[in-house]
Amino acid sequence: MSLPLTFDPVSNGEYLPPRKTSKHAEMEARAWTLAEQGIRRTGMDRREFLRSSCGMAACLMAINGATASAAGSYDLPREAALDPAAADSILAGDEFIFDIQTHHVMPPKPGWAMGGRYEFVKEIFLDSDTTCAVLSALPAVEEKQPLPQAEAEVTREIIEQLAGSPRLWVHALVTPNYGDVKRHLEGMERVSKKYKIAAWKTYTLLAEGGKGYWHHDEEVGIPVIEKARELGIKLLCTHKGFPFGKLNDRYDTPRDIGVVAKRFPDMKFIVYHSGFIPKIAEGPYDPAKADEGVNCLIKSVEDHGLKPGSNVYAELGSTWWNLMKKPDQAAHVLGKLLKAFGEDNVLWGTDCLWYGSPQAQIAAFRAFQIGPELREKHGYPELTKELKAKILGLSSAKVYGIEPKRDLPKIRKDDVEKLKQSYLPHRDPSHKVYGPRTRREFLELIQRRGGQPA
């Protein structure tokens, strides 16, 4: 049985899996030491302990011990790795959790890293506290798409029929720089009439011939936004950050977001990954160092006069995963995003199934806190339980038109919840990750998608 939080390399297929550092090895060793102590003290067997909240507490306390960061840390009782009640006091919760970036492939193919529909339901809805989710498009053109729109719709319908309540939303991918733009606009209209589309998904760096596009490009980007408005689906989710490799231009940077957000105030723009790039060490916001990364997104909205609470939203999928073991950087990223966009405009996403069940990310977020000195110095907010509840789901609910007071009672009595309650006494989380873990797996995944990064 493995630890509930892996310290080994893994990626979402949009960046090379990072090498395992000596610091990660130290965290892992500390986690196993704490786990062995907990097993002896609690009387649980190894499997039972690692499936409990104490197992997750051991991992987070190991990160604290290895980093000793005053900027950010996991706020846990000292006995959390030894006492399930102490661990649950922080790591358990009953928030409304809306994960707005999830993935699976369908049909599953031999050699694909990602899980299919069965794994999706189990890992997302049974082995985590996730209430609702968005099944998002993957970065590949239509003929190479590992999750065709029709298959995504089938997943949505299965969940809807099983649940009898709103649980799952789907995106439709638009790739306007591939061939004739007019054909893609017609495709938007066609798919919006045929399927229940909640939002559009774009990858401005998904490049035919190596060239992406900008959202404010008058011939490529602007027509897509105008068509979305015309069709009444005024939510656009765009990948920014995590560059796909060497490009002719850095279309992954979010410098175009402020331009279009100001021009189209009735549209809502969710920036997936918040412009985060793993190789950049994130610190406090500095407009003089804002060519890429999270700072670039903040500068883009500031340069166009967009204040906190605007029509731009920062999403945390893969970003939080990468920062969980870097609490000092995590504190700066969360702090400056909340300061720049407002407490209602930072949204929860996990990019799972790439990283397996999102439960580890949820538990870690519940425990994380920005240090008081950093809050005072930079004006970052305290991560209160109320603020975390907004980020974990309540803010996204507003964006997607969910009313928790109306919908949550129905959700908590639906058949998915009944299935979960019958499963919990025999809970068997896999602690498995599905994304590529080596350079070879990463490159093989790209090739299976026709040379496009995953």
C-alpha positions as CSV (number, residue, x, y, z in Angstrom):
1,M,0.0,0.0,0.0
2,S,1.4,3.4,-1.0
3,L,1.3,6.7,0.7
4,P,-1.9,8.7,0.1
5,L,0.2,11.5,-1.4
6,T,2.9,10.5,-3.9
7,F,6.4,12.1,-3.7
8,D,7.3,10.6,-7.0
9,P,7.3,12.4,-10.4
10,V,4.0,12.6,-12.2
11,S,2.5,15.2,-14.6
12,N,-0.8,16.0,-16.4
13,G,0.9,15.4,-19.7
14,E,1.4,19.1,-20.4
15,Y,4.9,19.2,-18.8
16,L,7.7,16.8,-18.3
17,P,7.4,14.9,-15.0
18,P,9.8,16.6,-12.7
19,R,12.8,14.7,-11.4
20,K,12.6,13.4,-7.9
21,T,14.7,15.7,-5.8
22,S,16.6,15.0,-2.6
23,K,14.0,17.2,-0.9
24,H,11.2,15.0,-2.1
25,A,13.0,11.9,-1.0
26,E,13.4,13.5,2.4
27,M,9.7,14.2,2.6
28,E,8.9,10.7,1.6
29,A,11.2,9.2,4.2
30,R,9.8,11.5,6.9
31,A,6.2,10.5,5.9
32,W,7.0,6.8,6.2
33,T,8.7,7.4,9.6
34,L,5.6,9.2,10.9
35,A,3.4,6.5,9.4
36,E,5.2,3.7,11.1
37,Q,5.0,5.5,14.4
38,G,1.3,6.0,13.8
39,I,0.7,2.3,13.0
40,R,2.3,1.3,16.2
41,R,0.5,3.9,18.3
42,T,-3.0,3.4,16.8
43,G,-3.0,-0.3,16.5
44,M,-4.1,-0.1,12.9
45,D,-2.6,-2.3,10.3
46,R,-0.6,-0.6,7.5
47,R,-3.3,-0.6,4.9
48,E,-5.9,0.8,7.4
49,F,-3.6,3.5,8.6
50,L,-2.7,4.7,5.1
51,R,-6.3,4.9,4.1
52,S,-7.1,7.0,7.2
53,S,-6.8,10.7,7.7
54,C,-3.7,10.0,9.8
55,G,-1.9,8.7,6.7
56,M,-2.5,12.0,4.9
57,A,-1.5,13.9,8.0
58,A,1.8,12.1,8.1
59,C,2.5,13.2,4.5
60,L,1.6,16.9,5.2
61,M,3.6,16.9,8.4
62,A,6.5,15.5,6.5
63,I,6.4,18.4,4.1
64,N,6.3,20.8,7.0
65,G,9.3,19.2,8.5
66,A,11.3,19.1,5.3
67,T,10.6,22.7,4.3
68,A,10.3,24.5,7.6
69,S,8.6,27.3,5.8
70,A,7.3,30.3,7.7
71,A,5.6,31.6,4.6
72,G,3.2,28.8,4.4
73,S,2.6,25.5,6.0
74,Y,0.0,22.8,6.9
75,D,-1.7,23.7,10.1
76,L,-2.2,20.4,11.9
77,P,-2.4,19.3,15.5
78,R,0.8,17.7,16.7
79,E,-1.0,14.4,17.3
80,A,-2.6,14.3,13.8
81,A,-0.5,11.4,12.6
82,L,-1.3,9.4,15.7
83,D,-5.0,10.2,16.4
84,P,-7.7,9.9,13.7
85,A,-9.9,12.4,15.5
86,A,-7.2,15.0,15.6
87,A,-6.5,14.5,11.9
88,D,-10.1,14.6,11.0
89,S,-10.6,17.9,12.8
90,I,-8.6,19.6,10.0
91,L,-8.6,17.2,7.0
92,A,-12.2,16.2,7.0
93,G,-15.1,18.5,6.0
94,D,-18.5,18.8,4.5
95,E,-18.0,21.7,2.2
96,F,-19.7,21.9,-1.2
97,I,-16.8,21.0,-3.5
98,F,-17.0,21.8,-7.2
99,D,-14.0,20.6,-9.2
100,I,-14.0,22.5,-12.4
101,Q,-11.2,20.7,-14.1
102,T,-11.4,16.9,-14.3
103,H,-10.5,14.5,-17.2
104,H,-10.8,10.9,-18.4
105,V,-10.4,9.2,-21.7
106,M,-13.0,7.1,-23.5
107,P,-12.8,4.6,-24.8
108,P,-9.7,3.5,-22.9
109,K,-6.8,2.5,-25.2
110,P,-3.9,0.1,-24.5
111,G,-0.9,2.1,-23.2
112,W,-2.9,5.2,-22.3
113,A,-2.0,6.6,-18.9
114,M,-5.4,8.1,-18.2
115,G,-8.2,6.0,-16.6
116,G,-11.7,5.6,-18.2
117,R,-15.2,6.2,-17.1
118,Y,-15.2,3.6,-14.3
119,E,-12.0,5.1,-12.7
120,F,-13.5,8.6,-13.1
121,V,-16.6,7.8,-11.1
122,K,-14.7,5.9,-8.4
123,E,-11.8,8.3,-7.9
124,I,-13.8,11.5,-8.2
125,F,-17.2,10.8,-6.6
126,L,-16.5,7.8,-4.3
127,D,-12.9,8.2,-3.1
128,S,-13.0,12.0,-2.7
129,D,-15.3,14.6,-1.1
130,T,-16.0,16.1,-4.5
131,T,-19.7,17.1,-4.8
132,C,-19.8,18.2,-8.5
133,A,-17.4,18.3,-11.3
134,V,-16.7,19.6,-14.8
135,L,-15.4,17.1,-17.3
136,S,-13.1,19.2,-19.4
137,A,-11.8,18.7,-22.9
138,L,-8.2,17.5,-23.5
139,P,-5.7,19.2,-25.7
140,A,-5.9,17.4,-29.0
141,V,-7.7,18.2,-32.3
142,E,-10.9,16.4,-33.1
143,E,-9.5,13.4,-35.0
144,K,-7.0,12.7,-32.2
145,Q,-9.3,13.6,-29.3
146,P,-9.0,11.0,-26.4
147,L,-12.3,12.1,-25.1
148,P,-14.7,12.8,-28.0
149,Q,-17.6,15.2,-27.3
150,A,-20.1,12.4,-27.7
151,E,-18.3,10.2,-25.1
152,A,-18.1,13.2,-22.7
153,E,-21.8,13.6,-23.1
154,V,-22.5,9.9,-22.4
155,T,-20.5,10.3,-19.1
156,R,-22.6,13.3,-18.2
157,E,-25.8,11.5,-19.0
158,I,-24.9,8.4,-17.0
159,I,-24.0,10.6,-13.9
160,E,-27.2,12.6,-14.4
161,Q,-29.4,9.5,-14.7
162,L,-27.6,7.8,-11.8
163,A,-27.8,10.8,-9.6
164,G,-31.1,12.4,-10.6
165,S,-29.5,15.7,-9.7
166,P,-26.8,18.1,-11.1
167,R,-23.4,16.5,-10.7
168,L,-21.4,16.8,-13.9
169,W,-20.9,19.5,-16.6
170,V,-19.0,19.2,-19.9
171,H,-17.0,21.6,-22.0
172,A,-16.7,21.7,-25.8
173,L,-13.2,22.2,-27.3
174,V,-12.7,24.9,-29.9
175,T,-9.5,25.0,-32.0
176,P,-10.0,28.0,-34.4
177,N,-6.4,28.1,-35.7
178,Y,-6.8,24.6,-37.3
179,G,-8.0,25.2,-40.8
180,D,-10.9,27.5,-41.7
181,V,-12.2,29.5,-38.7
182,K,-15.7,29.6,-40.2
183,R,-15.8,25.8,-40.0
184,H,-15.1,25.9,-36.3
185,L,-17.7,28.6,-35.7
186,E,-20.3,26.4,-37.4
187,G,-19.0,23.5,-35.2
188,M,-19.7,25.6,-32.1
189,E,-23.2,26.1,-33.2
190,R,-23.7,22.5,-34.1
191,V,-22.3,21.1,-30.8
192,S,-24.2,23.6,-28.7
193,K,-27.5,22.4,-30.3
194,K,-26.7,18.7,-30.0
195,Y,-25.1,18.6,-26.5
196,K,-25.6,20.2,-23.1
197,I,-22.5,22.4,-23.2
198,A,-21.6,24.4,-20.1
199,A,-18.6,26.3,-21.4
200,W,-16.0,26.4,-24.2
201,K,-12.5,25.2,-23.7
202,T,-9.5,26.6,-25.7
203,Y,-5.8,25.9,-25.9
204,T,-4.3,29.0,-27.5
205,L,-0.9,27.1,-27.7
206,L,-2.4,24.0,-29.4
207,A,-0.6,24.8,-32.6
208,E,-1.0,23.7,-36.2
209,G,2.4,24.0,-37.8
210,G,3.8,25.2,-34.5
211,K,1.9,28.4,-34.3
212,G,-0.8,29.1,-31.7
213,Y,-3.0,32.2,-31.5
214,W,-4.1,35.0,-29.1
215,H,-7.7,35.5,-27.9
216,H,-7.5,39.1,-29.1
217,D,-6.5,38.1,-32.7
218,E,-9.2,39.7,-34.9
219,E,-9.2,36.8,-37.4
220,V,-9.0,33.8,-35.0
221,G,-9.7,34.6,-31.4
222,I,-12.3,37.3,-31.5
223,P,-14.7,35.4,-33.8
224,V,-14.8,32.6,-31.2
225,I,-15.7,34.9,-28.4
226,E,-18.4,36.7,-30.5
227,K,-19.9,33.3,-31.5
228,A,-20.0,32.2,-27.8
229,R,-21.9,35.4,-27.0
230,E,-24.3,34.8,-29.9
231,L,-25.0,31.2,-28.7
232,G,-25.6,32.4,-25.1
233,I,-22.8,30.2,-23.7
234,K,-20.7,33.0,-22.3
235,L,-18.1,31.1,-20.3
236,L,-14.7,30.5,-21.9
237,C,-12.1,28.3,-20.1
238,T,-8.6,28.7,-21.5
239,H,-5.4,27.0,-20.8
240,K,-2.7,29.4,-19.8
241,G,0.7,28.4,-18.4
242,F,2.3,25.0,-18.6
243,P,3.9,25.6,-22.1
244,F,3.8,22.5,-24.4
245,G,7.5,22.8,-25.2
246,K,9.4,25.0,-27.7
247,L,7.0,27.3,-29.5
248,N,7.4,30.0,-32.1
249,D,5.7,32.4,-29.7
250,R,4.6,32.0,-26.0
251,Y,0.9,31.6,-26.6
252,D,0.6,30.0,-23.2
253,T,1.2,33.3,-21.5
254,P,-2.0,35.0,-20.3
255,R,-1.1,38.5,-21.6
256,D,-4.2,38.4,-23.9
257,I,-6.7,37.8,-21.0
258,G,-7.0,41.4,-19.8
259,V,-7.5,42.6,-23.4
260,V,-10.5,40.5,-24.2
261,A,-12.0,40.6,-20.7
262,K,-12.2,44.3,-20.9
263,R,-13.6,44.3,-24.4
264,F,-16.3,41.6,-23.5
265,P,-17.5,42.5,-20.0
266,D,-20.6,40.2,-20.4
267,M,-18.3,37.2,-21.0
268,K,-16.6,35.2,-18.2
269,F,-13.0,34.0,-18.6
270,I,-11.7,31.2,-16.4
271,V,-7.9,31.0,-16.7
272,Y,-6.9,27.3,-16.2
273,H,-3.7,27.0,-14.2
274,S,-3.6,30.8,-13.6
275,G,-0.7,31.0,-16.0
276,F,1.5,28.9,-13.7
277,I,4.8,27.5,-15.1
278,P,6.6,24.9,-12.9
279,K,10.1,26.1,-13.7
280,I,9.4,29.6,-12.4
281,A,9.9,30.1,-8.6
282,E,6.8,32.1,-7.5
283,G,7.3,34.9,-5.1
284,P,5.4,38.2,-4.4
285,Y,3.9,40.0,-7.3
286,D,6.4,42.1,-9.2
287,P,5.1,43.9,-12.3
288,A,8.7,44.2,-13.5
289,K,8.9,40.4,-13.6
290,A,5.7,39.6,-15.3
291,D,6.5,38.2,-18.7
292,E,5.2,34.8,-17.8
293,G,3.8,32.8,-14.9
294,V,1.1,33.9,-12.4
295,N,2.5,37.5,-12.4
296,C,1.8,37.7,-16.1
297,L,-1.9,37.0,-15.5
298,I,-2.1,39.6,-12.7
299,K,-0.4,42.2,-14.8
300,S,-2.7,41.6,-17.7
301,V,-5.8,42.3,-15.8
302,E,-4.2,45.2,-13.9
303,D,-3.0,46.9,-17.1
304,H,-6.6,46.9,-18.4
305,G,-8.1,48.3,-15.3
306,L,-9.9,45.1,-14.1
307,K,-10.4,45.1,-10.4
308,P,-10.9,42.2,-8.0
309,G,-14.3,40.6,-8.6
310,S,-14.1,41.2,-12.4
311,N,-15.1,38.8,-15.2
312,V,-11.7,37.0,-15.0
313,Y,-11.3,33.9,-12.7
314,A,-8.1,32.2,-11.7
315,E,-8.2,28.3,-11.6
316,L,-5.9,26.1,-9.6
317,G,-5.8,22.8,-11.6
318,S,-2.3,21.3,-11.6
319,T,-1.1,24.6,-10.1
320,W,-2.0,23.5,-6.5
321,W,-0.7,20.0,-7.2
322,N,2.7,21.4,-8.1
323,L,2.7,23.8,-5.1
324,M,1.6,21.4,-2.4
325,K,5.2,20.3,-1.7
326,K,6.5,24.0,-2.0
327,P,4.5,25.7,0.7
328,D,6.5,28.9,0.5
329,Q,5.6,29.4,-3.2
330,A,2.0,28.1,-2.5
331,A,1.5,30.9,0.0
332,H,2.6,33.6,-2.5
333,V,0.5,32.2,-5.4
334,L,-2.7,31.8,-3.4
335,G,-2.1,35.1,-1.6
336,K,-1.5,37.2,-4.7
337,L,-4.3,35.6,-6.7
338,L,-6.8,36.3,-3.9
339,K,-5.5,39.8,-3.6
340,A,-5.6,40.5,-7.4
341,F,-8.8,38.7,-8.3
342,G,-10.8,38.7,-5.1
343,E,-12.1,36.0,-2.8
344,D,-14.9,35.1,-5.2
345,N,-12.7,34.7,-8.3
346,V,-10.2,32.0,-7.3
347,L,-11.7,28.6,-8.3
348,W,-11.0,25.0,-7.4
349,G,-9.8,22.5,-10.0
350,T,-7.5,19.5,-9.6
351,D,-6.7,18.2,-13.2
352,C,-7.6,14.7,-12.0
353,L,-7.6,11.9,-13.0
354,W,-4.0,12.7,-14.0
355,Y,-3.1,12.8,-10.3
356,G,-5.5,10.1,-9.3
357,S,-8.3,10.9,-6.8
358,P,-8.4,14.6,-5.9
359,Q,-8.8,13.8,-2.2
360,A,-5.2,14.4,-1.3
361,Q,-5.4,17.8,-2.9
362,I,-8.6,18.6,-1.0
363,A,-7.2,17.5,2.4
364,A,-4.0,19.5,1.8
365,F,-5.9,22.6,0.9
366,R,-8.1,22.3,4.0
367,A,-4.9,22.3,6.2
368,F,-2.9,24.9,4.3
369,Q,-2.3,28.4,5.8
370,I,-0.4,31.5,4.7
371,G,2.0,32.6,7.4
372,P,1.0,35.7,9.5
373,E,4.2,37.5,8.6
374,L,3.6,37.1,4.9
375,R,0.0,38.2,5.3
376,E,1.1,41.3,7.1
377,K,3.9,42.1,4.7
378,H,2.0,41.6,1.4
379,G,-1.6,42.1,2.4
380,Y,-2.5,38.5,1.7
381,P,-5.8,37.3,3.3
382,E,-5.9,34.6,6.0
383,L,-7.2,31.4,4.6
384,T,-10.2,31.0,6.8
385,K,-12.6,28.1,6.7
386,E,-15.2,30.4,5.0
387,L,-12.7,31.6,2.4
388,K,-11.6,28.0,1.6
389,A,-15.3,27.0,1.2
390,K,-15.6,29.7,-1.4
391,I,-12.5,28.5,-3.3
392,L,-13.5,24.8,-3.0
393,G,-16.9,25.3,-4.6
394,L,-19.2,28.1,-3.7
395,S,-17.5,30.6,-6.1
396,S,-17.6,28.2,-9.0
397,A,-21.2,27.4,-8.2
398,K,-22.1,31.0,-9.0
399,V,-20.1,30.9,-12.3
400,Y,-21.9,27.8,-13.4
401,G,-25.3,28.7,-12.2
402,I,-25.6,26.3,-9.3
403,E,-27.5,27.4,-6.2
404,P,-26.2,25.2,-3.3
405,K,-29.1,26.1,-1.0
406,R,-31.5,24.8,-3.7
407,D,-29.4,22.0,-5.3
408,L,-27.3,20.7,-2.4
409,P,-30.2,19.0,-0.4
410,K,-31.2,17.1,-3.6
411,I,-27.6,16.2,-4.4
412,R,-27.0,14.8,-0.9
413,K,-30.0,12.5,-1.2
414,D,-29.3,11.3,-4.7
415,D,-28.3,7.8,-5.9
416,V,-24.6,8.8,-6.2
417,E,-24.6,9.7,-2.5
418,K,-26.4,6.5,-1.6
419,L,-23.8,4.6,-3.6
420,K,-21.0,6.4,-1.7
421,Q,-22.5,5.8,1.7
422,S,-22.7,2.1,1.0
423,Y,-19.1,2.1,-0.3
424,L,-17.5,4.1,2.6
425,P,-17.5,1.2,5.2
426,H,-15.5,-0.8,2.7
427,R,-13.6,2.1,1.2
428,D,-10.6,1.0,-0.9
429,P,-8.8,4.0,-2.4
430,S,-6.2,3.1,-5.0
431,H,-3.7,5.9,-4.2
432,K,-2.9,5.6,-7.9
433,V,-1.8,8.3,-10.3
434,Y,-2.6,8.1,-14.0
435,G,-0.4,10.7,-15.5
436,P,3.0,10.1,-17.1
437,R,5.8,9.6,-14.6
438,T,8.9,9.4,-16.8
439,R,10.2,11.3,-19.8
440,R,9.6,8.2,-21.9
441,E,5.9,7.9,-20.8
442,F,5.4,11.6,-21.5
443,L,6.8,11.4,-25.0
444,E,4.9,8.2,-25.8
445,L,1.7,10.0,-24.7
446,I,2.4,12.9,-27.0
447,Q,2.9,10.6,-29.9
448,R,-0.4,8.8,-29.3
449,R,-2.0,12.1,-29.6
450,G,-0.6,12.8,-33.0
451,G,2.4,14.7,-31.7
452,Q,0.4,17.1,-29.5
453,P,1.2,17.4,-25.9
454,A,-1.4,15.9,-23.6
